[in-house]
Amino acid sequence: MTHSAVYLTDLTSSERLTVWAIRRLTSRSTTPCKRPATLFLPCFQQEFQTVSQAFRDALSGMTALKLPALDIRTDNILSLTTTENKLLLATEATQNEREHEARSLLRTFLPFPSVLERMMFALTTLSACLAGSGYWLSSRAVRPAPLSNKAPVAAAISQLKITSGAALSLRQRWHRPDTSPVTVNWPVTDEFHPAMASP
């Protein structure tokens, strides 16, 4: 397994739920369409059946092409593998309509177009189900860079130079206040306001 220096404790609740869902959906011990069905509210269980089927199709395609199994950990492991982190980032990208970025992430370990498209459909369906249940994944310009050693996640977070306003708020709450320079991408309207101009 490849360590990614990203931990569940450093993720938002929506991101943790996404990782948990991916782990459950890719677990070979999970009974199809039964155990994961209680993941979301009852009104979204039908949609989640589609998510479960999409993941099974993607994994079946990998098996047919004799590709190695995905590097996925069990529910009780806090650290994410590189594959899990890429699947999380790809799910975030699909929810924020950045399909090209999601395909680029998946292509690093799913080189066959047929399997890649099946996984894209699975992640897109999952991201839609998450959004329908009220779980929004934030779009982040820069993610913590993988570390070669087991340094604290705060060290990876401190490497962020560009962030969103929401991510900055979470960063200040979850970690000690960091006063280092950082570029914040604030939401803006189509209209230009003089107060927003740089001096």
Stockholm file with secondary structure:
# STOCKHOLM 1.0

chainA/1-199         MTHSAVYLTDLTSSERLTVWAIRRLTSRSTTPCKRPATLFLPCFQQEFQTVSQAFRDALSGMTALKLPALDIRTDNILSLTTTENKLLLATEATQNEREHEARSLLRTFLPFPSVLERMMFALTTLSACLAGSGYWLSSRAVRPAPLSNKAPVAAAISQLKITSGAALSLRQRWHRPDTSPVTVNWPVTDEFHPAMASP
#=GR chainA/1-199 SS CCEEEEEGGGSCHHHHHHHHHHHHHHCTTSCTTTGGGGSSCGGGHHHHHHHHHHHHHHHHHHHHTTCCCCCCCCTTCCEEEHHHHHHHHHHHHHHTTCHHHHHHHHHTTCCSHHHHHHHHHHHHHHHHHHHHTTCCCCCCSSCCCCCSSCCCHHHHHTTCCEEEHHHHHHHHHHSCCCCSCCEEECCCCSSCCGGGSCC
#=GC SS_cons         CCEEEEEGGGSCHHHHHHHHHHHHHHCTTSCTTTGGGGSSCGGGHHHHHHHHHHHHHHHHHHHHTTCCCCCCCCTTCCEEEHHHHHHHHHHHHHHTTCHHHHHHHHHTTCCSHHHHHHHHHHHHHHHHHHHHTTCCCCCCSSCCCCCSSCCCHHHHHTTCCEEEHHHHHHHHHHSCCCCSCCEEECCCCSSCCGGGSCC
//
